[in-house]
Amino acid sequence: MSESMSTTIFENRWITTTGSIWIQATTGGSYAFSIYSPALKASQSYTQSTLDTISVFKDIGANAGVLSGFLYAYASPRPWIVHAAGVIQCFLGYFLMWLAVVGVISPPPLPLMCFFMFMAAHAQTFFNTANVVTAVLNFPTYSGTIVGIMKGFLGLSGAILIQVYQALFDGKPSTFILLLALLPTVVTLLLMCVVTICPGSTVDEKKNLNSFSIVALVLAAYLMVIIISQNIFLFPQWAHLVTLAFLLILILSPLKIAIEATRKEKYQAHQVEGNLLPHNTDRKEDERLLGEEDGVFDDMPGTSDDSLSTGESLNIFEAMKSVNFWLLFVAMSCGMGSGLATINNMSQIGQSLGYETVQINTLVSLWSIWNFLGRFGGGFISDILLRKNGWPRPLLMAITLAIMCGGHLIIASGLLGNLYIGTILIGICYGAQWSLMPTITSEIFGVLHMGTIFNTISIASPVGTYILSVWIIGHIYDKEAGESSSCFGVHCFMLSFCILASVSFLGFVIALILFFRTRAFYNSVVLRRLRQTTRH
């Protein structure tokens, strides 16, 4: 391989983006827990409460990514180290689980099985951190859009993996566990070396990112049509294979965008004889993007937190001393917690309201699509509102939490079609938090320790979910059911979702406070930084 070809592949942010997209699209095994959990329950003779305990460790593992953030900060600029750590955990977690399910090893004690599940899900945070933080470093002027793309493909990964399962291993959930051990491992090992930090800025940058966005939207639309069709009609095996073939074509299409973007950038560079911004920004620009340039934020009018006026990229311990960190954490506990508590109880809600099984399955399946639209739209729209209207991202976060409050009230109302309308609103707004939060973190606290900080804030999701699912929804449902194990009627979840609506409203108020605290910072620093980078 020639030196120029090697540079094109391994130091190219468009190839990096494509590789990251493919990794994201295959590493969301935790989202497909419902497929293999029956095999896990039957083979190990678990009760439902025992299976729920394992599910809790899955949620904790998938959100407690602090170690991945520390490793990224230590390993930078070598994201492949973080990927490699994720590969080890992913393979061992799912492979050991598969060995137990098929009987190769004797049934492990419950704490050990919980550890297997935690390790498998924890790998997801390493893949996600490596891809998201690298993407933000490579596209600092459109951080919202690129985070939305990365988070969006991760949100779709569960639906993608389920399509692979239905086409190749339908009826063999134990084999699906082996697939989750092998597929992400192989894909990441093949691609992790192309995921590199190579920031730059070009005239057509937004246009090329929009092309990736279009692919993501088309993929989501295709999956939505397939999911609805499969829940209504009985697909023969050949139909599953055909739909999977088209799905793979869509997933591979970002490579074409990357090749064309690379070719056009090289052509433009030759045309202007190097007068465009170089492929790597200069050190001064890098320092400004990382928030490390001394004095940038000094004496900023209207800034109410010292962390915004030091001009330094904060580490996790410094960030945790700021009010803004805890405002963001509590807002995410309210938003992510209430959203995830809704999907975790979707089946029981549908049954209590008299929805048929096919309707409930469709609602659960489509959640991944609404989640994707929120993840993608939250990043994409926040970039537009910030650049064109000067709206700080915390304002959009507050708006989505207010809409989520309305979604909970719609479900609580028990009106006709309430679950369809409510889950669409909650799913989209829940997904938006996952792209807004990392982007806001990078802007307020700097990119240098972004991975550690946003993964720490992500712990808010399982914390909020546990409190709302177990202490609120579970307790009230059992009380309404009385001596019976099941409850039917609007009253089963009405009070619970009124409480969830109040929690979302609290998140809205806190996000609004964060907006007012950071408004001057966004106007004086973030927008100025974007304009300076654009002029380059």
FIPAVO-517730 format. One record per atom (N, C-alpha, C): residue in one letter; z, y, x. Coordinates in steps of 0.001 Angstrom, whole numbers, plus 500000, padded with zeros to 6 digits. Layout:
FIPAVO-517730
AZYX ...
//
This chain:
FIPAVO-517730
M500000498812500850 M500000500000500000 M500000501242500889 S499071502183500607 S498975503382501419 S500175504276501179 E500396505199502135 E501550506088502023 E501421506999500810 S500183507497500548 S499998508386499406 S500224507658498088 M499767506398498020 M499974505605496808 M501452505331496605 S502175505016497698 S503611504754497612 S504351505992497118 T503953507174497627 T504586508419497189 T504317508673495717 T503062508384495282 T502695508597493888 T503551507765492951 I503886506546493345 I504636505640492484 I506136505900492560 F506667506041493775 F508109506065493951 F508713507469493994 E507911508512494056 E508426509870494032 E507638510679493014 N507606510169491801 N506807510758490732 N507644510770489465 R507947511946488945 R508851512020487792 R508225511485486516 W506891511425486450 W506251510858485258 W506346509336485276 I506141508735486450 I506343507283486578 I507820506945486386 T508700507799486916 T510141507620486718 T510487507624485235 T509920508585484498 T510189508675483059 T509728507421482333 T508540506927482687 T508019505712482053 T508917504515482339 G509319504374483610 G510217503272483960 G511541503359483220 S512085504563483112 S513346504745482394 S513201504417480909 I512067504808480325 I511811504501478908 I511799503000478679 W511133502261479558 W511048500809479392 W512415500149479561 I513207500655480495 I514561500109480658 I515398500404479421 Q515334501644478946 Q516088502015477744 Q515703501156476542 A514415500822476446 A513906500086475284 A514318498623475266 T514898498127476360 T515249496698476424 T516733496442476643 T517533497499476753 T518932497300477161 T519938497569476041 G519491497638474799 G520407497909473692 G520873496657472977 G521236495636473731 G521663494376473129 G522876494506472228 S523730495486472496 S524929495658471669 S524576496042470241 Y523375496662470050 Y522955497056468705 Y522477495858467879 A522268494713468516 A521773493519467816 A522888492485467645 F524133492933467657 F525277492027467556 F525225491182466283 S524705491752465207 S524665491029463934 S523767489797463993 I522846489749464952 I521937488606465057 I522635487405465678 Y523394487641466755 Y523985486506467458 Y525461486272467141 S526089487186466403 S527507487003466073 S527776485763465209 P526880485375464267 P527142484137463518 P527214482902464412 A526342482827465414 A526366481687466344 A527640481713467175 L528064482890467555 L529301483032468316 L530498482586467476 K530510483008466224 K531609482660465321 K531669481166465050 A530504480545464767 A530468479120464418 A530796478234465612 S530229478550466780 S530405477681467946 S531829477714468484 Q532511478845468313 Q533862478993468844 Q534936478844467766 S534496478571466514 S535422478406465382 S536300479640465195 Y535669480818465252 Y536403482063465092 Y536557482414463611 T537626483097463270 T537753483712461953 T537041485067461990 Q536883485684460816 Q536204486974460770 Q536992488036461527 S538311487992461426 S539129488979462142 S539008488811463653 T538884487553464099 T538703487298465537 T537362487851465997 L536320487634465176 L534995488161465517 L535018489688465545 D535759490288464621 D535884491750464608 D536566492257465878 T537509491480466386 T538175491859467642 T537169491896468792 I536305490881468854 I535261490858469886 I534324492044469712 S534022492385468452 S533147493523468171 S533767494831468661 V535087494948468556 V535768496150469052 V535568496284470560 F535678495177471291 F535460495220472739 F534003495553473060 K533099495140472192 K531692495527472352 K531543497042472254 D532167497631471234 D532072499078471049 D532724499835472196 I533865499331472666 I534540499991473801 I533668499910475051 G533128498719475327 G532285498550476508 G531047499415476482 A530426499553475300 A529182500321475186 A529404501826475273 N530652502278475159 N530917503714475167 N531783504177476327 A532549503274476930 A533434503660478031 A532668503607479347 G531853504638479590 G530986504618480760 G531450505495481907 V532751505727482006 V533271506611483058 V532927506075484449 L533055504764484637 L532764504176485953 L531304504383486343 S530409504291485375 S528987504511485692 S528752505946486138 G529484506894485534 G529360508291485954 G529866508517487358 F531018507926487689 F531545508035489048 F530574507421490059 L530019506255489712 L529098505581490626 L527836506399490830 Y527346507020489760 Y526131507838489896 Y526390509031490815 A527539509682490633 A527865510824491493 A527977510396492951 Y528514509193493168 Y528671508681494535 Y527336508229495107 A526518507565494293 A525275506952494783 A524107507928494843 S524183509045494127 S523073509993494093 S522700510404495522 P521390510468495868 P520242510332494981 P519633508922494951 R520412507904494672 R519915506529494614 R520317505899493283 P519634506262492178 P520000505726490859 P519903504207490782 W519113503590491663 W518933502144491590 W520265501402491812 I521196502021492513 I522503501395492715 I523235501262491378 V523144502296490556 V523764502261489234 V523076501218488357 H521745501171488429 H521000500145487687 H521426498742488119 A521560498548489427 A521921497223489942 A523290496790489432 A524236497734489385 A525563497411488847 A525477497016487382 G524601497692486636 G524392497337485237 G523769495963485079 V522809495639485950 V522143494328485899 V523159493200486076 I524035493340487052 I525033492294487322 I525909492051486097 Q526382493134485498 Q527256492998484332 Q526515492435483128 C525298492917482905 C524507492460481761 C524247490958481855 F523782490523483015 F523454489104483166 F524692488227483036 L525750488570483753 L526955487741483721 L527576487715482321 G527661488871481675 G528286488939480358 G527584488067479334 Y526283488271479169 Y525539487512478161 Y525332486052478574 F525128485805479879 F524877484429480328 F526127483563480135 L527291484076480488 L528528483322480301 L528815483112478815 M528483484108478012 M528639483972476571 M527717482870476037 W526476482841476530 W525508481814476119 W525980480428476531 L526517480296477741 L527016478992478195 L528117478483477271 A528969479389476796 A530049478985475890 A529498478592474521 V528514479331474038 V527955479067472704 V527229477728472653 V526463477398473700 V525697476140473697 V526529474965474189 G527767475206474614 G528660474116474981 G528586473657476411 V527901474400477264 V527837474028478679 V529214474167479323 I529957475175478909 I531336475331479362 I532249475212478141 S533476474837478353 S534414474692477246 S534711476056476644 P535036476119475342 P535321477410474696 P536366478206475464 P536021479390475907 P536977480197476676 P538050480778475760 P539210481116476303 P540236481801475505 P539675483113474953 L540225483573473849 L539733484796473212 L539712485996474169 P540770486231474963 P540711487380475890 P539536487292476869 L539207486073477289 L538090485911478230 L536759486174477537 M536605485706476285 M535380485981475542 M535243487479475272 C536362488131474977 C536323489582474795 C535869490281476081 F536301489743477218 F535880490310478506 F534383490107478725 F533857488919478364 F532411488678478468 F531641489715477646 M532118489933476402 M531449490871475510 M531552492295476049 F532735492651476535 F532927493983477110 F531987494198478291 M531885493210479175 M531050493337480366 M529578493485479990 A529124492677479026 A527720492758478604 A527394494126478016 A528291494641477157 A528057495948476542 A528252497082477536 H529190496907478469 H529474497942479467 H528267498198480358 A527435497179480562 A526233497352481372 A525333498439480804 Q525333498558479480 Q524484499546478813 Q524790500958479286 T526055501252479568 T526411502594480017 T525849502881481410 F525720501864482247 F525161502055483587 F523663502341483503 F522953501571482676 F521522501830482487 F521320503227481910 N522109503567480900 N521958504837480204 N522265506012481120 T523336505914481888 T523706506999482805 T522630507224483860 A522159506140484472 A521130506265485510 A519869506917484971 N519463506539483768 N518217507060483204 N518362508480482680 V519455508769481964 V519618510081481341 V519868511164482392 V520787510930483333 V521100511961484326 V519901512211485234 T519208511150485626 T517994511323486446 T516957512128485691 A516810511864484396 A515838512603483586 A516182514083483504 V517459514409483339 V517876515812483282 V517611516507484617 L517872515822485727 L517594516402487046 L516100516605487269 N515275515718486719 N513823515823486913 N513189516855485993 F513796517120484834 F513232518078483874 F514317519060483426 P514823519890484338 P515939520785484002 P515605521825482946 T514336522222482836 T513985523264481867 T513816522712480457 Y513674521419480318 Y513549520794478994 Y514532519627478901 S515786519905479246 S516790518847479277 S517038518257477895 G517015519092476865 G517235518586475520 G516166517608475091 T514908517963475370 T513787517099474983 T513846515764475713 I514084515781477017 I514060514528477780 I515266513661477453 V516429514278477191 V517589513487476770 V517323512857475408 G516678513613474511 G516319513068473206 G515393511879473311 I514425511941474240 I513500510829474445 I514247509604474954 M515095509796475976 M515844508666476551 M516803508050475537 K517567508893474871 K518512508393473873 K517788507781472681 G516623508337472365 G515846507811471247 G515362506400471485 F514822506144472668 F514349504791472975 F515514503803473040 L516681504253473517 L517848503375473503 L518242503050472063 G518150504056471179 G518464503824469779 G517514502847469115 L516260502826469557 L515269501898468996 L515344500514469618 S516046500388470733 S516027499131471480 S516558497958470664 G517554498205469817 G518079497121468986 G517012496569468065 A516266497465467410 A515191497042466510 A514075496340467286 I513785496819468495 I512741496189469320 I513148494771469705 L514388494604470155 L514875493283470556 L514898492315469375 I515219492822468191 I515223491964467002 I513807491502466668 Q512806492371466866 Q511424491960466640 Q511000490869467618 V511434490984468870 V511149489937469859 V511795488626469425 Y513022488711468966 Y513750487517468505 Y513039486848467328 Q512639487641466336 Q512012487068465146 Q510650486453465456 A509960486989466454 A508641486454466800 A508733485205467667 L509746485119468525 L509801484031469504 L510931483032469277 F512053483486468720 F513226482604468645 F513889482616467274 D513157482922466222 D513747483040464900 D514475481754464512 G515721481899464082 G516511480727463725 G517276480133464886 K517163480747466073 K517864480256467255 K518674481392467878 P519734481816467203 P520512482962467715 P521139482717469079 S521434481460469406 S522002481186470728 S520983481480471826 T519704481181471545 T518644481491472517 T518481482998472663 F518750483731471584 F518667485191471641 F519681485747472643 I520865485127472725 I521868485566473705 I521331485383475126 L520640484268475366 L520025484048476681 L518948485087476949 L518193485442475918 L517183486491476065 L517823487808476481 L518971488133475879 L519670489383476219 L520197489358477652 A520433488167478196 A520859488052479591 A519679488229480539 L518495487745480137 L517355487697481059 L516419488906480955 L516061489305479727 L515051490353479570 L515465491685480191 P516637492257479852 P517027493514480505 P517185493368482019 T517653492204482458 T517838491974483890 T516515492018484633 V515526491303484120 V514210491248484772 V513527492608484727 V513525493247483549 V512853494545483402 V513480495587484334 T514797495629484391 T515466496623485236 T515249496347486720 L515315495080487123 L515071494748488529 L513661495147488959 L512688495011488059 L511309495355488390 L511087496868488446 L511860497632487684 L511563499055487515 L512569499997488174 M513743499505488565 M514786500433489011 M514396501206490273 C513501500666491079 C513100501366492311 C512178502551492038 V511541502586490858 V510664503720490541 V511435504847489856 V512687504595489473 V513507505636488842 V514189506430489952 T513600507563490281 T514069508379491402 T514254509829490967 I515039510562491748 I515243511987491486 I514154512762492206 C513271513388491440 C512157514159492021 C511849515327491101 P512722516347491057 P512545517464490129 P511317518290490446 G510807518972489434 G509661519844489616 G509421520635488350 S508371521433488353 S508024522221487177 S506543522544487233 T505828522276486140 T504405522558486077 T504068523196484737 V502861523754484666 V502419524441483449 V502358523485482266 D501882522245482499 D501692521284481417 D502903520378481184 E504054520748481721 E505231519899481617 E505600519608480165 K505666520654479348 K506043520487477946 K504993519667477196 K503739519876477504 K502672519134476845 K502795517644477115 N503083517280478357 N503218515863478701 N504471515255478071 L505558516019478046 L506762515527477380 L506524515343475882 N505730516234475302 N505384516079473888 N504590514800473646 S503780514403474621 S503026513155474491 S503972511956474447 F505000511964475320 F506021510912475250 F506723510938473900 S506966512147473397 S507649512284472111 S506819511697470976 I505512511933471023 I504623511394469981 I504647509872469994 V504634509287471192 V504716507821471297 V506006507317470654 A507116508001470931 A508403507592470365 A508388507674468844 L507807508737468307 L507751508897466855 L506856507844466208 V505711507576466832 V504807506542466299 V505496505182466339 L506196504896467431 L506912503625467563 L507976503496466473 A508719504573466223 A509746504547465181 A509132504336463807 A508016505019463533 A507339504858462239 A506838503428462063 Y506282502867463127 Y505780501485463075 Y506922500509462790 L508034500687463491 L509189499813463275 L509730499955461855 M509733501179461330 M510228501389459974 M509376500637458953 V508055500720459104 V507157500006458195 V507372498500458307 I507487498006459530 I507677496566459742 I509007496099459164 I510064496858459395 I511395496476458908 I511407496400457381 I510850497421456723 I510806497422455258 I509970496257454747 S508820496021455386 S507933494935454956 S508612493575455111 Q509322493385456225 Q509979492097456465 Q511142491849455511 N511734492922454996 N512819492757454037 N512319492541452611 I511032492811452390 I510451492624451057 I509620491349450986 F508817491105452026 F507905489959452042 F508370488924453071 L507960487693452862 L508248486616453803 L507124486551454832 F507434486893456085 F506426486905457143 F506286485501457748 P505048484965457811 P504849483719458565 P504972483994460063 Q505036482935460861 Q505243483101462294 Q504121483879462957 W502887483628462534 W501757484328463157 W501828485835462892 A502360486223461734 A502480487649461416 A503508488313462335 H504604487592462605 H505602488116463544 H504992488304464933 L504171487377465359 L503535487472466683 L502559488632466753 V501802488842465674 V500836489952465643 V501568491295465689 T502616491425464877 T503370492691464881 T504029492939466231 L504478491863466892 L505077492011468223 L504031492460469239 A502809491937469130 A501736492325470054 A501440493818469949 F501343494328468720 F501108495768468532 F502301496582469030 L503492496048468842 L504696496725469317 L504677496865470838 L504279495810471533 L504217495854472993 L503179496861473475 I502063496959472754 I501031497944473118 I501605499359473035 L502364499630471972 L502974500957471825 L503990501226472930 I504777500210473280 I505787500381474324 I505145500620475684 L503997500023475936 L503311500181477223 L502538501496477324 S502282502153476195 S501431503357476193 S501957504519477030 P503282504693477243 P503716505792478123 P503140505735479536 L502747504547480008 L502172504447481345 L500875505238481434 K500078505207480389 K498828505970480363 K499113507470480454 I500146507923479741 I500522509338479799 I500950509721481210 A501737508851481847 A502220509130483199 A501073509213484196 I500108508303484089 I498964508293485013 I498134509552484841 E497864509935483589 E497063511139483339 E497791512399483802 A499110512457483567 A499886513631484004 A499884513742485520 T500020512622486219 T500013512612487682 T498658513055488231 R497599512521487646 R496247512876488095 R495972514362487886 K496399514904486745 K496146516312486454 K496951517215487375 E498209516845487664 E499024517652488560 E498452517680489971 K497954516535490452 K497345516492491782 K496081517346491830 Y495300517305490747 Y494072518099490685 Y494394519596490693 Q495392520007489886 Q495779521407489836 Q496336521881491177 A497075521007491849 A497643521371493153 A496541521625494167 H495493520816494125 H494379521012495049 H493585522268494699 Q493470522564493403 Q492686523713492968 Q493281525026493440 V494584525132493386 V495225526400493761 V495740526396495188 E495431525328495908 E495784525208497322 E497279525430497577 G498061524759496725 G499506524765496967 G500240525981496463 N499545526858495661 N500230528051495176 N501153527773493994 L500988526627493356 L501895526269492264 L503247525888492825 L504215525779491942 L505551525336492355 L505453523969492990 P506020523756494155 P505968522452494801 P506606521389493932 H506263520130494294 H506786518990493503 H508301518986493480 N508945519363494586 N510408519481494631 N510776520950494686 T511675521383493820 T512105522760493852 T512880523028495128 D512932524331495524 D513640524634496753 D515142524508496547 R515865524551497640 R517299524299497579 R518013525332496720 K517565526567496791 K518220527611496009 K518096527330494523 E516903526897494094 E516709526575492681 E517537525370492279 D517578524343493136 D518382523152492835 D519841523528492619 E520346524431493491 E521742524801493374 E522009525554492082 R521013526394491686 R521199527118490436 R521210526157489263 L520322525158489277 L520256524189488184 L521502523333488118 L522135523087489259 L523361522299489274 L524593523159488994 G524375524471488846 G525511525342488570 G526398525555489762 E525816525456490991 E526644525519492184 E526479526830492953 E525588527693492514 E525351528923493259 E526509529886493041 D527131530323494094 D528326531150493995 D528007532468493288 G528931532835492408 G528855534144491786 G527902534269490639 V527229533205490229 V526257533328489158 V526924533757487861 F528123533227487586 F528768533473486312 F529899534514486413 D530026535151487543 D531162536052487745 D531134537206486741 D532325537567486259 D532498538729485386 D531570538689484190 M531428537543483594 M530540537404482457 M531227537910481202 P530649538873480489 P531299539404479297 P531322538369478187 G532462538282477508 G532551537407476351 G532853535967476675 T532980535606477943 T533289534222478284 T534787534025478211 S535219533004477449 S536652532835477207 S537217531617477897 D536500531037478854 D537019529876479568 D536692530022481040 D537701529854481881 D537499530024483320 D536442529078483857 S536261527911483211 S535296526932483713 S533876527452483651 L533632528495482823 L532289529045482714 L532072530219483653 S533090530613484374 S532956531812485206 S533107531530486688 T533304530269487065 T533491529968488480 T532185529775489211 G531127529468488489 G529853529242489135 G529759527923489850 E530642526987489567 E530610525700490247 E530424524577489238 S529809523499489723 S529678522305488907 S531021521581488915 L531604521352487738 L532947520805487654 L532939519287487715 N533964518715488340 N534140517271488253 N534951516962486997 I535185515685486727 I535816515298485473 I537226515857485345 F537981515896486442 F539356516369486382 F539416517872486133 E538486518611486741 E538424520051486495 E537962520339485070 A536989519547484598 A536480519748483240 A537564519498482202 M538390518484482444 M539431518127481479 M540528519190481381 K540561520106482328 K541530521205482264 K541026522358481395 S539766522290480972 S539186523371480185 S539310523084478690 V539416524148477919 V539495524029476465 V538182523492475909 N537071523909476507 N535764523495475990 N535581521982476032 F536117521337477056 F536011519877477154 F536661519226475948 W537849519670475583 W538595519038474495 W538027519415473143 L537455520607473032 L536754520953471795 L535565520009471577 L534828519755472652 L533685518858472562 L534140517435472264 F535225517002472882 F535743515646472674 F536177515433471229 V536936516384470687 V537424516235469312 V536268516322468314 A535318517226468555 A534154517328467667 A533375516013467646 M533236515378468810 M532528514104468881 M533331512971468250 S534654513031468360 S535481512026467678 S535253512081466176 C535137513294465648 C534897513466464214 C533494513025463822 G532492513472464565 G531107513169464209 G530714511735464480 M530893511290465724 M530522509926466084 M531418508899465385 G532714509218465279 G533641508281464649 G533314508045463194 S533074509114462431 S532772508954461011 S531403508324460795 G530457508625461678 G529128508027461551 G529140506534461806 L529794506122462894 L529842504704463235 L530706503929462241 A531738504555461713 A532561503895460688 A531735503612459438 T530764504469459149 T529895504261457985 T529017503035458169 I528334502926459298 I527447501778459506 I528232500483459640 N529423500543460208 N530236499335460363 N530660498747459017 N530700499596457984 N531139499140456661 N530009499160455636 M528773499237456117 M527634499375455216 M527510498208454240 S527673496997454723 S527515495828453856 S528556495825452742 Q529819496081453083 Q530877496092452085 Q530686497214451072 I530203498374451549 I529952499500450643 I528867499122449642 G527775498535450156 G526678498132449284 G527111497106448250 Q527891496134448669 Q528372495107447739 Q529258495707446655 S530119496623447042 S531030497223446055 S530276498071445037 L529139498639445441 L528354499489444542 L527284498699443790 G527214497387444017 G526279496549443271 G524866496502443821 Y524676496880445086 Y523355496794445696 Y523021495328445982 E521746494979445833 E521306493616446126 E521275493393447639 T521274492116448027 T521314491772449455 T520133492359450210 V518923492295449611 V517735492809450298 V517842494316450494 Q518456495013449540 Q518639496458449675 Q519629496777450798 I520695496015450860 I521700496236451915 I521101495958453291 N520350494858453404 N519718494526454687 N518740495608455122 T518010496158454154 T517064497235454466 T517797498482454958 L518907498822454292 L519691499989454703 L520236499824456115 V520759498636456416 V521308498372457746 V520208498434458805 S519050497851458491 S517937497830459449 S517395499230459707 L517318500044458641 L516740501381458786 L517692502350459485 W518964501977459612 W519908502855460310 W519420503167461720 S518834502184462396 S518346502417463762 S517242503464463787 I516440503532462709 I515372504535462643 I515967505921462446 W516910506053461501 W517542507368461291 W518298507787462547 N518952506832463194 N519667507101464442 N518698507638465496 F517531507006465593 F516517507466466544 F516063508890466228 L515747509143464954 L515257510472464582 L516281511545464931 G517568511227464760 G518601512179465133 G518677512377466633 R518638511276467380 R518709511370468847 R517523512160469395 F516344511830468924 F515148512516469404 F515101513963468908 G515318514129467591 G515222515463467009 G516289516405467514 G517508515898467751 G518574516751468251 G518224517390469579 G517617516611470474 G517218517156471767 G516000518047471670 F514975517590470944 F513706518316470843 F513893519644470124 I514544519608468965 I514719520831468175 I515658521803468868 S516699521296469523 S517631522207470210 S516936522959471341 D515965522321472021 D515196523011473057 D514382524155472455 I513749523891471311 I512937524921470660 I513810526084470200 L514932525762469532 L515815526812469026 L516428527625470162 L516719526976471284 L517310527677472419 L516296528592473085 R515090528087473322 R514092528855474068 R513468529962473227 K513216529702471938 K512508530681471109 K513450531616470347 N514579531091469888 N515488531890469072 N516802532224469761 G517045531607470936 G518281531865471652 G519507531230471020 W519308530162470229 W520436529494469581 W521106528547470570 P522371528750470894 P523089527793471750 P523162526419471074 R523150525359471877 R523154524005471313 R524407523690470482 P525600524216470842 P526760523934469990 P526580524382468541 L525727525375468295 L525472525803466926 L524745524717466146 L523743524081466779 L523036522984466115 L523980521798465901 M524884521568466856 M525879520512466681 M526739520784465452 A527156522033465272 A527964522393464106 A527181522184462816 I525901522538462817 I525071522372461619 I524935520898461249 T524699520045462238 T524549518614461948 T525851518015461427 L526990518479461917 L528277517979461421 L528518518436459983 A528063519637459648 A528184520114458271 A527321519267457331 I526104518932457771 I525228518078456965 I525826516684456820 M526419516164457908 M527070514860457848 M528197514861456820 C528919515963456719 C529963516110455711 C529371515935454317 G528226516546454091 G527548516397452807 G527123514962452549 G526664514264453595 G526268512862453449 G527422511985453011 H528607512211453583 H529789511434453191 H530164511703451745 L530049512952451312 L530378513288449927 L529394512647448952 I528130512550449353 I527130511904448496 I527471510431448300 I527871509741449365 I528270508331449242 I529518508212448370 A530456509124448539 A531690509085447756 A531430509307446274 S530348510027445954 S530074510371444553 S529713509160443705 G529121508128444305 G528716506952443553 G527496507169442691 L526760508268442874 L525571508556442085 L524455507559442400 L523471507474441533 L522360506557441709 L521614506872443016 G521435505863443864 G520735506051445132 G521564506754446179 N522874506862445941 N523723507617446874 N523728507023448276 L523655505699448374 L523727505063449687 L522454505318450492 Y521309505400449799 Y520053505693450499 Y520083507108451069 I520405508088450209 I520411509492450650 I521500509735451686 G522688509196451413 G523822509421452307 G523605508854453696 T523079507616453778 T522888507000455094 T521780507685455890 I520779508224455211 I519731508971455921 I520336510206456585 L521108510983455813 L521722512204456352 L522714511888457464 I523578510903457213 I524605510557458211 I523964509957459455 G522964509073459264 G522308508426460403 G521625509421461318 I520900510374460727 I520191511374461538 I521185512280462264 C522201512738461539 C523176513653462153 C524044512941463190 Y524351511663462942 Y525096510874463927 Y524280510731465210 G523006510401465070 G522148510260466244 G522020511551467026 A521995512686466307 A521845513983466980 A522992514251467944 Q524196513780467601 Q525334514012468491 Q525106513380469857 W524402512240469881 W524215511495471134 W523230512170472093 S522380513054471590 S521515513806472501 S522054515207472767 L522733515793471785 L523280517136471978 L524445517134472953 M525339516148472823 M526541516133473654 M526235516050475156 P525370515116475638 P525090515095477080 P524421516377477579 T523533516953476744 T522839518171477161 T523796519343477254 I524668519486476263 I525684520546476305 I526600520354477517 T526956519097477799 T527794518799478959 T527152519287480248 S525845519023480409 S525143519424481633 S525075520941481768 E524993521636480642 E524867523093480690 E526216523780480908 I527257523254480292 I528569523902480401 I529283523533481701 F529197522253482084 F529967521771483236 F529108521498484476 G527793521639484379 G526919521391485522 G526415519957485552 V525344519727486295 V524677518428486315 V525295517480487346 L525973518026488349 L526429517218489477 L527314516051489033 H528228516306488108 H529127515256487601 H528886514998486116 M527678515267485676 M527334515120484268 M527595513707483759 G527198512696484557 G527344511310484127 G528787510949483827 T529690511367484691 T531109511053484488 T531666511775483272 I531306513056483127 I531891513862482052 I531387513422480687 F530067513250480529 F529585512899479191 F529974511469478812 N530137510593479795 N530608509246479477 N532086509242479093 T532854510156479664 T534257510285479249 T534343510785477811 I533521511769477490 I533509512290476122 I533022511220475144 S532152510318475608 S531637509254474739 S532731508316474252 I533855508277474968 I534980507445474527 I535474507908473160 A535153509139472809 A535532509660471492 A534958508809470369 S533815508190470604 S533176507388469550 S534011506184469136 P534377505265470057 P535208504132469617 P536596504544469164 V537142505627469759 V538463506096469333 V538414506549467874 G537449507416467562 G537308507895466189 G536967506785465219 T536101505868465664 T535698504754464798 T536877503856464470 Y537693503534465459 Y538841502654465229 Y539806503278464222 I540106504546464415 I541043505217463510 I540496505248462085 L539233505618461939 L538657505782460607 L538337504444459943 S537876503459460725 S537520502163460143 S538750501344459767 V539706501261460683 V540866500386460473 V541952501088459670 W542354502272460112 W543476502958459469 W543107503584458127 I541852504016457992 I541455504709456758 I540679503775455824 I539453503409456209 I538598502631455312 I539193501256455014 G539604500530456050 G540142499182455859 G541406499180455028 H542313500102455320 H543594500153454601 H543379500493453128 I542547501503452858 I542310501915451463 I541556500826450699 Y540585500170451349 Y539834499094450685 Y540772497953450281 D541635497537451195 D542582496456450879 D543511496861449741 K543921498107449718 K544804498585448662 K544096498586447320 E542807499009447302 E542039499028446054 E541723497617445569 A541505496692446506 A541180495312446140 A542385494583445561 G543581495000445941 G544783494353445441 G544912492936445963 E545230492004445071 E545394490608445468 E544051489935445759 S542977490470445190 S541649489919445451 S541178490345446838 S540316489532447435 S539806489857448773 S538615490796448713 S538068491014447512 S536889491860447342 S537169492940446315 C536465494061446467 C536615495194445559 C535233495622445077 F535115495924443780 F533839496334443216 F534025497611442417 G533127498558442670 G533200499827441958 G533218501014442908 V532971502200442345 V532923503420443140 V534271503719443795 H535366503340443105 H536694503674443587 H537048503008444920 C536318501924445283 C536653501174446506 C536558502044447764 F535569502940447790 F535338503736448997 F535343505239448735 M535597505650447497 M535527507084447177 M536517507896448014 L537780507495448015 L538784508231448770 L538489508190450266 S538052507025450755 S537745506883452182 S536685507873452614 F535619507997451809 F534516508874452222 F534829510343451963 C535739510627451058 C536223512008450953 C536995512387452220 I537765511438452742 I538498511677453997 I537515511815455153 L536477510938455195 L535456511038456247 L534728512380456169 A534486512866454951 A533853514174454795 A534755515275455355 S536067515150455115 S537016516140455653 S537049516105457172 V536964514883457733 V536942514740459192 V535684515382459768 S534533515148459126 S533280515762459583 S533357517282459483 F534002517780458423 F534152519231458279 F535024519793459398 L536075519046459758 L536904519458460890 L536060519528462164 G535189518520462365 G534287518546463516 G533372519751463489 F532889520122462288 F532043521307462128 F532781522571462569 V534030522708462136 V534827523889462494 V535045523955464003 I535357522819464603 I535611522787466053 I534337523090466833 A533201522528466386 A531922522820467045 A531568524292466904 L531936524886465765 L531675526313465563 L532523527144466525 I533767526725466747 I534617527415467733 I533997527310469125 L533492526118469469 L532832525930470766 L531614526840470880 F530875527003469786 F529716527898469783 F530120529332470102 F531159529823469434 F531594531204469676 F532138531378471095 R532793530349471633 R533331530433472982 R532238530433474047 T531107529784473777 T530053529644474788 T528821530496474504 R528851531276473431 R527666532052473063 R527240533019474163 A528200533757474721 A527865534707475792 A527348533979477025 F527909532814477314 F527471532015478461 F526014531590478303 Y525671531130477116 Y524281530714476881 Y523321531898476992 N523713533048476425 N522834534222476467 N522693534780477875 S523782534767478646 S523774535403479962 S523309534487481079 V523502533173480917 V523236532270482026 V522139531245481705 V522330530475480643 V521397529376480361 V520004529918480060 L519911530919479179 L518601531476478850 L517974532164480065 R518777532860480858 R518249533502482066 R517721532465483042 R518448531365483169 R518020530290484059 R516689529696483596 L516552529506482277 L515306528960481742 L514136529907481996 R514371531208481806 R513292532179482038 R512898532229483510 Q513887532171484398 Q513590532205485832 Q512792530984486247 T513191529813485734 T512484528582486080 T511072528595485529 T510915529120484307 T509582529194483690 T508670530104484492 R509225531234484995 R508393532160485786 R507901531521487077 H508709530592487617 H508292529915488850 H507076529046488594 
//
